[in-house]
Amino acid sequence: MKTLLIVLAIIVVVAVAMLEAADYRWRVRSHALVAALRSGGPPVAGAFHAAQLAGLPAPVRRYFLVVLQEGQPLAAHVRLAQRGTFLVKPEANGWAPFMAVQDFRVAPAGFVWDARIAMAPGIAVRVRDSFVDGKGSMYGAALGLFTVVRMENTPDMATAALTRYLGEACWFPTALLPGAGVEWTAVDDSTARATLAVGGATAKLDFHFGSDSLIRRVTGVRPRAVGATTVPTAWEGRWLEYAVRGGVRIPVLGEVAWLLPAGPQPYWRGRVTDIVVE
């Protein structure tokens, strides 16, 4: 019995050491990606002025005038915290709680999303999505050790990641101004199309504005991971609640879904719990 207890203790010690080492490696890689993100060229400088809205579609002009204040500094770097639920088992409508930290850079556009999804007590999947230096990647590992998904450095991944960035840029709305590289074209009285190109990737999304002039939905097509490949799929983000943070009105509660032939498949439901804009 004593020998068995010693063996079990050794196993536990080794397992704990492996998990700590995996967590350390994960954090080092995330920090390196964020450092690369932040070092990508001179930071944005300047401020928002209503004169910058000349020539934009009417719903886009109304949106900026509602969410921004005259003289609002232009966002260069952003860090925000999120929490919510993530769809981990689509076939069983299985959702799991997650926490994430996300870093953004406006010029050139990019982000690093670092999340921990709790699959069971003591068992988490680490997920890191990024768009850095014009390259997109998605990596997930159970316990930070066992790879469950890894897709990176392909044209589709770059497009998917840049499209995500464009859809989330309303968390720091000055990134949607023409000066940040976004081109706007009118669709109708309450919808406008935004286009953003970075490197060899181009993202296009339709922004749907409510009667309050706020962005309520974004829709478009994104490459979706299916097995080891990607499939262009209709995609939607819905913003359900707004709040003022740092003098800017931003969405703080939302849901993201793939629009499949069988119907919408939401996969992210979350709330922004903190945001720092530089």
TORKOL-4160 file (C-alpha; in steps of 0.2 Angstrom, whole numbers, padded with zeros to 4 digits, m for minus):
278
<pt num="1" X="0000" Y="0000" Z="0000"/>
<pt num="2" X="0014" Y="0012" Z="0004"/>
<pt num="3" X="0022" Y="0009" Z="m0013"/>
<pt num="4" X="0006" Y="0012" Z="m0021"/>
<pt num="5" X="0004" Y="0029" Z="m0012"/>
<pt num="6" X="0021" Y="0034" Z="m0017"/>
<pt num="7" X="0018" Y="0030" Z="m0035"/>
<pt num="8" X="0001" Y="0040" Z="m0035"/>
<pt num="9" X="0010" Y="0055" Z="m0027"/>
<pt num="10" X="0023" Y="0054" Z="m0040"/>
<pt num="11" X="0010" Y="0054" Z="m0054"/>
<pt num="12" X="0001" Y="0068" Z="m0046"/>
<pt num="13" X="0017" Y="0079" Z="m0045"/>
<pt num="14" X="0022" Y="0075" Z="m0063"/>
<pt num="15" X="0004" Y="0079" Z="m0069"/>
<pt num="16" X="0004" Y="0096" Z="m0060"/>
<pt num="17" X="0021" Y="0100" Z="m0066"/>
<pt num="18" X="0016" Y="0096" Z="m0084"/>
<pt num="19" X="0000" Y="0107" Z="m0082"/>
<pt num="20" X="0011" Y="0121" Z="m0075"/>
<pt num="21" X="0023" Y="0120" Z="m0089"/>
<pt num="22" X="0010" Y="0120" Z="m0102"/>
<pt num="23" X="0001" Y="0135" Z="m0094"/>
<pt num="24" X="0018" Y="0144" Z="m0094"/>
<pt num="25" X="0022" Y="0140" Z="m0113"/>
<pt num="26" X="0004" Y="0146" Z="m0117"/>
<pt num="27" X="0006" Y="0162" Z="m0108"/>
<pt num="28" X="0024" Y="0165" Z="m0116"/>
<pt num="29" X="0017" Y="0162" Z="m0134"/>
<pt num="30" X="0002" Y="0174" Z="m0131"/>
<pt num="31" X="0013" Y="0187" Z="m0124"/>
<pt num="32" X="0024" Y="0186" Z="m0139"/>
<pt num="33" X="0010" Y="0187" Z="m0151"/>
<pt num="34" X="0003" Y="0203" Z="m0142"/>
<pt num="35" X="0021" Y="0210" Z="m0142"/>
<pt num="36" X="0021" Y="0207" Z="m0161"/>
<pt num="37" X="0004" Y="0215" Z="m0163"/>
<pt num="38" X="0009" Y="0231" Z="m0153"/>
<pt num="39" X="0025" Y="0233" Z="m0163"/>
<pt num="40" X="0018" Y="0233" Z="m0180"/>
<pt num="41" X="0021" Y="0251" Z="m0185"/>
<pt num="42" X="0019" Y="0269" Z="m0178"/>
<pt num="43" X="0003" Y="0271" Z="m0167"/>
<pt num="44" X="m0013" Y="0280" Z="m0173"/>
<pt num="45" X="m0013" Y="0298" Z="m0167"/>
<pt num="46" X="m0026" Y="0312" Z="m0168"/>
<pt num="47" X="m0044" Y="0314" Z="m0163"/>
<pt num="48" X="m0062" Y="0312" Z="m0170"/>
<pt num="49" X="m0070" Y="0327" Z="m0178"/>
<pt num="50" X="m0087" Y="0328" Z="m0187"/>
<pt num="51" X="m0078" Y="0334" Z="m0203"/>
<pt num="52" X="m0071" Y="0317" Z="m0205"/>
<pt num="53" X="m0089" Y="0310" Z="m0209"/>
<pt num="54" X="m0091" Y="0320" Z="m0225"/>
<pt num="55" X="m0096" Y="0308" Z="m0239"/>
<pt num="56" X="m0101" Y="0294" Z="m0228"/>
<pt num="57" X="m0118" Y="0285" Z="m0230"/>
<pt num="58" X="m0131" Y="0293" Z="m0219"/>
<pt num="59" X="m0134" Y="0279" Z="m0207"/>
<pt num="60" X="m0115" Y="0278" Z="m0204"/>
<pt num="61" X="m0114" Y="0297" Z="m0201"/>
<pt num="62" X="m0128" Y="0296" Z="m0188"/>
<pt num="63" X="m0119" Y="0281" Z="m0180"/>
<pt num="64" X="m0103" Y="0290" Z="m0177"/>
<pt num="65" X="m0112" Y="0306" Z="m0171"/>
<pt num="66" X="m0121" Y="0295" Z="m0158"/>
<pt num="67" X="m0107" Y="0285" Z="m0151"/>
<pt num="68" X="m0092" Y="0297" Z="m0152"/>
<pt num="69" X="m0089" Y="0314" Z="m0145"/>
<pt num="70" X="m0080" Y="0329" Z="m0154"/>
<pt num="71" X="m0062" Y="0328" Z="m0150"/>
<pt num="72" X="m0062" Y="0309" Z="m0145"/>
<pt num="73" X="m0045" Y="0302" Z="m0146"/>
<pt num="74" X="m0042" Y="0289" Z="m0160"/>
<pt num="75" X="m0040" Y="0272" Z="m0153"/>
<pt num="76" X="m0023" Y="0264" Z="m0156"/>
<pt num="77" X="m0022" Y="0249" Z="m0145"/>
<pt num="78" X="m0036" Y="0241" Z="m0135"/>
<pt num="79" X="m0037" Y="0228" Z="m0122"/>
<pt num="80" X="m0054" Y="0221" Z="m0116"/>
<pt num="81" X="m0060" Y="0206" Z="m0105"/>
<pt num="82" X="m0075" Y="0195" Z="m0109"/>
<pt num="83" X="m0085" Y="0182" Z="m0101"/>
<pt num="84" X="m0099" Y="0171" Z="m0107"/>
<pt num="85" X="m0103" Y="0155" Z="m0115"/>
<pt num="86" X="m0096" Y="0146" Z="m0130"/>
<pt num="87" X="m0104" Y="0132" Z="m0140"/>
<pt num="88" X="m0092" Y="0117" Z="m0139"/>
<pt num="89" X="m0103" Y="0103" Z="m0144"/>
<pt num="90" X="m0115" Y="0108" Z="m0158"/>
<pt num="91" X="m0122" Y="0091" Z="m0160"/>
<pt num="92" X="m0129" Y="0092" Z="m0142"/>
<pt num="93" X="m0131" Y="0111" Z="m0141"/>
<pt num="94" X="m0118" Y="0110" Z="m0127"/>
<pt num="95" X="m0112" Y="0126" Z="m0121"/>
<pt num="96" X="m0097" Y="0130" Z="m0109"/>
<pt num="97" X="m0092" Y="0145" Z="m0099"/>
<pt num="98" X="m0077" Y="0155" Z="m0105"/>
<pt num="99" X="m0066" Y="0169" Z="m0100"/>
<pt num="100" X="m0055" Y="0179" Z="m0112"/>
<pt num="101" X="m0043" Y="0193" Z="m0114"/>
<pt num="102" X="m0042" Y="0202" Z="m0131"/>
<pt num="103" X="m0029" Y="0214" Z="m0138"/>
<pt num="104" X="m0032" Y="0225" Z="m0153"/>
<pt num="105" X="m0021" Y="0236" Z="m0164"/>
<pt num="106" X="m0029" Y="0248" Z="m0176"/>
<pt num="107" X="m0015" Y="0252" Z="m0189"/>
<pt num="108" X="m0012" Y="0239" Z="m0195"/>
<pt num="109" X="m0027" Y="0230" Z="m0190"/>
<pt num="110" X="m0025" Y="0215" Z="m0179"/>
<pt num="111" X="m0030" Y="0206" Z="m0163"/>
<pt num="112" X="m0025" Y="0192" Z="m0151"/>
<pt num="113" X="m0040" Y="0183" Z="m0142"/>
<pt num="114" X="m0034" Y="0172" Z="m0128"/>
<pt num="115" X="m0048" Y="0162" Z="m0120"/>
<pt num="116" X="m0050" Y="0148" Z="m0107"/>
<pt num="117" X="m0066" Y="0137" Z="m0110"/>
<pt num="118" X="m0071" Y="0127" Z="m0094"/>
<pt num="119" X="m0076" Y="0110" Z="m0101"/>
<pt num="120" X="m0078" Y="0102" Z="m0083"/>
<pt num="121" X="m0071" Y="0106" Z="m0066"/>
<pt num="122" X="m0052" Y="0107" Z="m0068"/>
<pt num="123" X="m0052" Y="0104" Z="m0086"/>
<pt num="124" X="m0051" Y="0118" Z="m0098"/>
<pt num="125" X="m0048" Y="0121" Z="m0117"/>
<pt num="126" X="m0036" Y="0135" Z="m0121"/>
<pt num="127" X="m0040" Y="0144" Z="m0137"/>
<pt num="128" X="m0030" Y="0158" Z="m0146"/>
<pt num="129" X="m0037" Y="0166" Z="m0162"/>
<pt num="130" X="m0026" Y="0180" Z="m0169"/>
<pt num="131" X="m0023" Y="0191" Z="m0184"/>
<pt num="132" X="m0005" Y="0198" Z="m0183"/>
<pt num="133" X="0006" Y="0205" Z="m0197"/>
<pt num="134" X="m0008" Y="0200" Z="m0210"/>
<pt num="135" X="m0008" Y="0182" Z="m0205"/>
<pt num="136" X="m0023" Y="0173" Z="m0196"/>
<pt num="137" X="m0022" Y="0158" Z="m0185"/>
<pt num="138" X="m0033" Y="0148" Z="m0173"/>
<pt num="139" X="m0026" Y="0136" Z="m0161"/>
<pt num="140" X="m0035" Y="0126" Z="m0147"/>
<pt num="141" X="m0027" Y="0114" Z="m0134"/>
<pt num="142" X="m0035" Y="0104" Z="m0120"/>
<pt num="143" X="m0027" Y="0108" Z="m0104"/>
<pt num="144" X="m0015" Y="0118" Z="m0115"/>
<pt num="145" X="m0007" Y="0101" Z="m0119"/>
<pt num="146" X="m0017" Y="0092" Z="m0132"/>
<pt num="147" X="m0020" Y="0100" Z="m0148"/>
<pt num="148" X="m0039" Y="0100" Z="m0154"/>
<pt num="149" X="m0038" Y="0112" Z="m0168"/>
<pt num="150" X="m0024" Y="0121" Z="m0177"/>
<pt num="151" X="m0026" Y="0131" Z="m0193"/>
<pt num="152" X="m0014" Y="0145" Z="m0198"/>
<pt num="153" X="m0006" Y="0155" Z="m0211"/>
<pt num="154" X="m0018" Y="0152" Z="m0225"/>
<pt num="155" X="m0028" Y="0165" Z="m0236"/>
<pt num="156" X="m0044" Y="0159" Z="m0229"/>
<pt num="157" X="m0038" Y="0160" Z="m0211"/>
<pt num="158" X="m0032" Y="0178" Z="m0214"/>
<pt num="159" X="m0049" Y="0183" Z="m0222"/>
<pt num="160" X="m0059" Y="0175" Z="m0207"/>
<pt num="161" X="m0048" Y="0184" Z="m0194"/>
<pt num="162" X="m0049" Y="0201" Z="m0203"/>
<pt num="163" X="m0068" Y="0199" Z="m0205"/>
<pt num="164" X="m0069" Y="0195" Z="m0186"/>
<pt num="165" X="m0059" Y="0211" Z="m0182"/>
<pt num="166" X="m0070" Y="0221" Z="m0193"/>
<pt num="167" X="m0086" Y="0215" Z="m0185"/>
<pt num="168" X="m0079" Y="0218" Z="m0167"/>
<pt num="169" X="m0072" Y="0236" Z="m0171"/>
<pt num="170" X="m0087" Y="0244" Z="m0164"/>
<pt num="171" X="m0079" Y="0241" Z="m0147"/>
<pt num="172" X="m0068" Y="0255" Z="m0152"/>
<pt num="173" X="m0078" Y="0264" Z="m0165"/>
<pt num="174" X="m0064" Y="0276" Z="m0171"/>
<pt num="175" X="m0057" Y="0261" Z="m0180"/>
<pt num="176" X="m0072" Y="0261" Z="m0191"/>
<pt num="177" X="m0068" Y="0279" Z="m0198"/>
<pt num="178" X="m0061" Y="0281" Z="m0216"/>
<pt num="179" X="m0045" Y="0286" Z="m0209"/>
<pt num="180" X="m0042" Y="0269" Z="m0201"/>
<pt num="181" X="m0044" Y="0261" Z="m0219"/>
<pt num="182" X="m0062" Y="0257" Z="m0219"/>
<pt num="183" X="m0072" Y="0260" Z="m0235"/>
<pt num="184" X="m0091" Y="0263" Z="m0233"/>
<pt num="185" X="m0104" Y="0261" Z="m0246"/>
<pt num="186" X="m0123" Y="0263" Z="m0245"/>
<pt num="187" X="m0135" Y="0249" Z="m0245"/>
<pt num="188" X="m0151" Y="0257" Z="m0240"/>
<pt num="189" X="m0157" Y="0269" Z="m0227"/>
<pt num="190" X="m0152" Y="0258" Z="m0212"/>
<pt num="191" X="m0138" Y="0247" Z="m0219"/>
<pt num="192" X="m0120" Y="0251" Z="m0225"/>
<pt num="193" X="m0106" Y="0240" Z="m0231"/>
<pt num="194" X="m0089" Y="0241" Z="m0224"/>
<pt num="195" X="m0073" Y="0235" Z="m0233"/>
<pt num="196" X="m0056" Y="0233" Z="m0225"/>
<pt num="197" X="m0040" Y="0227" Z="m0233"/>
<pt num="198" X="m0024" Y="0222" Z="m0224"/>
<pt num="199" X="m0010" Y="0214" Z="m0233"/>
<pt num="200" X="m0018" Y="0201" Z="m0245"/>
<pt num="201" X="m0034" Y="0199" Z="m0235"/>
<pt num="202" X="m0050" Y="0209" Z="m0238"/>
<pt num="203" X="m0065" Y="0209" Z="m0226"/>
<pt num="204" X="m0083" Y="0214" Z="m0231"/>
<pt num="205" X="m0098" Y="0216" Z="m0219"/>
<pt num="206" X="m0115" Y="0224" Z="m0219"/>
<pt num="207" X="m0118" Y="0234" Z="m0204"/>
<pt num="208" X="m0137" Y="0236" Z="m0199"/>
<pt num="209" X="m0142" Y="0251" Z="m0189"/>
<pt num="210" X="m0157" Y="0252" Z="m0178"/>
<pt num="211" X="m0169" Y="0267" Z="m0176"/>
<pt num="212" X="m0157" Y="0273" Z="m0162"/>
<pt num="213" X="m0143" Y="0274" Z="m0175"/>
<pt num="214" X="m0133" Y="0261" Z="m0166"/>
<pt num="215" X="m0126" Y="0245" Z="m0174"/>
<pt num="216" X="m0138" Y="0231" Z="m0170"/>
<pt num="217" X="m0131" Y="0218" Z="m0182"/>
<pt num="218" X="m0117" Y="0214" Z="m0194"/>
<pt num="219" X="m0119" Y="0201" Z="m0207"/>
<pt num="220" X="m0107" Y="0194" Z="m0221"/>
<pt num="221" X="m0098" Y="0178" Z="m0226"/>
<pt num="222" X="m0083" Y="0171" Z="m0217"/>
<pt num="223" X="m0073" Y="0155" Z="m0219"/>
<pt num="224" X="m0079" Y="0142" Z="m0206"/>
<pt num="225" X="m0068" Y="0128" Z="m0200"/>
<pt num="226" X="m0075" Y="0111" Z="m0205"/>
<pt num="227" X="m0063" Y="0097" Z="m0200"/>
<pt num="228" X="m0046" Y="0102" Z="m0208"/>
<pt num="229" X="m0053" Y="0114" Z="m0221"/>
<pt num="230" X="m0063" Y="0129" Z="m0222"/>
<pt num="231" X="m0080" Y="0133" Z="m0230"/>
<pt num="232" X="m0087" Y="0150" Z="m0234"/>
<pt num="233" X="m0102" Y="0152" Z="m0223"/>
<pt num="234" X="m0115" Y="0166" Z="m0219"/>
<pt num="235" X="m0111" Y="0174" Z="m0202"/>
<pt num="236" X="m0120" Y="0186" Z="m0191"/>
<pt num="237" X="m0116" Y="0196" Z="m0175"/>
<pt num="238" X="m0129" Y="0204" Z="m0165"/>
<pt num="239" X="m0127" Y="0217" Z="m0152"/>
<pt num="240" X="m0140" Y="0217" Z="m0138"/>
<pt num="241" X="m0134" Y="0230" Z="m0125"/>
<pt num="242" X="m0124" Y="0246" Z="m0126"/>
<pt num="243" X="m0115" Y="0256" Z="m0113"/>
<pt num="244" X="m0104" Y="0271" Z="m0112"/>
<pt num="245" X="m0086" Y="0267" Z="m0108"/>
<pt num="246" X="m0073" Y="0281" Z="m0108"/>
<pt num="247" X="m0085" Y="0293" Z="m0116"/>
<pt num="248" X="m0089" Y="0281" Z="m0131"/>
<pt num="249" X="m0105" Y="0271" Z="m0133"/>
<pt num="250" X="m0100" Y="0253" Z="m0137"/>
<pt num="251" X="m0109" Y="0236" Z="m0137"/>
<pt num="252" X="m0106" Y="0226" Z="m0121"/>
<pt num="253" X="m0118" Y="0211" Z="m0124"/>
<pt num="254" X="m0119" Y="0201" Z="m0140"/>
<pt num="255" X="m0121" Y="0185" Z="m0149"/>
<pt num="256" X="m0112" Y="0178" Z="m0164"/>
<pt num="257" X="m0119" Y="0164" Z="m0175"/>
<pt num="258" X="m0116" Y="0154" Z="m0191"/>
<pt num="259" X="m0131" Y="0155" Z="m0203"/>
<pt num="260" X="m0133" Y="0137" Z="m0209"/>
<pt num="261" X="m0146" Y="0130" Z="m0221"/>
<pt num="262" X="m0154" Y="0122" Z="m0206"/>
<pt num="263" X="m0155" Y="0138" Z="m0197"/>
<pt num="264" X="m0144" Y="0150" Z="m0186"/>
<pt num="265" X="m0131" Y="0141" Z="m0175"/>
<pt num="266" X="m0125" Y="0153" Z="m0162"/>
<pt num="267" X="m0108" Y="0149" Z="m0155"/>
<pt num="268" X="m0103" Y="0164" Z="m0144"/>
<pt num="269" X="m0113" Y="0173" Z="m0131"/>
<pt num="270" X="m0103" Y="0186" Z="m0121"/>
<pt num="271" X="m0101" Y="0202" Z="m0112"/>
<pt num="272" X="m0087" Y="0214" Z="m0111"/>
<pt num="273" X="m0083" Y="0216" Z="m0093"/>
<pt num="274" X="m0068" Y="0228" Z="m0095"/>
<pt num="275" X="m0060" Y="0239" Z="m0108"/>
<pt num="276" X="m0044" Y="0249" Z="m0109"/>
<pt num="277" X="m0041" Y="0260" Z="m0125"/>
<pt num="278" X="m0025" Y="0269" Z="m0128"/>
